[in-house]
Amino acid sequence: MTPTQASVATGAYKAVIAVLLLIIVLLGVGLYATSSGHLFSLTGYRYSLANPPNAQSVQPPNTSTAQPPYTVIWNSCGGSPGSGCNMSSNGWREGSVPDTYDYFVSFTSTVPIRVYFFTLGQFVQYTVCNGDVNCVSGYYSSLPATTSQSTAAFKLAEGCGDYVAIYVASSTGIMHPNISVKQNAAPFITGYCAQAGGG
């Protein structure tokens, strides 16, 4: 039996592979360090709007507010209306605001809830930044944080189908929504849709 000698080329390949693996490890460590310890994180990403809503676009239209009776569109989160909706700290629930309708916010809650009315573009900014309102550009309407809100009217959708309502909890608790609408089409374009280059 004659001993066989390993090819010289095999040793060179092993050295090249070892160097490439070392480079990959160093690049991985560099990526980890530059992303603040969050590999593949989107937290540094900001979605920008070419034409964010201006101050005029959040002024309610000079139209009459729809009168009762209203149609309830949200009063539970999958269970019976009395069971409420679980809210987490800085978590949110969202719902679209129908075009040509007045949108009425009513709820009770065991924790303060703040309501934001964003355009669809602003909602994308908000979600990309995982609920950080500081990422939202331009102007928007909101209701102050409270545990009880009674029939606050949002009217900008009377002539614009570009709005989402966001319900943000300050801590963990239960919200009992009673959100309603009534058709009240404005005879003109309203809100962000009326802004030049908007909606």
Secondary structure as GFF3:
##gff-version 3
##sequence-region A 1 199
A	DSSP	alpha_helix	8	34	.	.	.	ID=ss1
A	DSSP	three_ten_helix	55	58	.	.	.	ID=ss2
A	DSSP	beta_strand	71	74	.	.	.	ID=ss3
A	DSSP	three_ten_helix	81	83	.	.	.	ID=ss4
A	DSSP	beta_strand	85	87	.	.	.	ID=ss5
A	DSSP	beta_strand	92	97	.	.	.	ID=ss6
A	DSSP	beta_strand	101	119	.	.	.	ID=ss7
A	DSSP	alpha_helix	120	128	.	.	.	ID=ss8
A	DSSP	three_ten_helix	133	135	.	.	.	ID=ss9
A	DSSP	beta_strand	141	154	.	.	.	ID=ss10
A	DSSP	three_ten_helix	156	159	.	.	.	ID=ss11
A	DSSP	beta_strand	163	169	.	.	.	ID=ss12
A	DSSP	beta_strand	173	177	.	.	.	ID=ss13
A	DSSP	beta_strand	179	183	.	.	.	ID=ss14
A	DSSP	three_ten_helix	191	194	.	.	.	ID=ss15
###
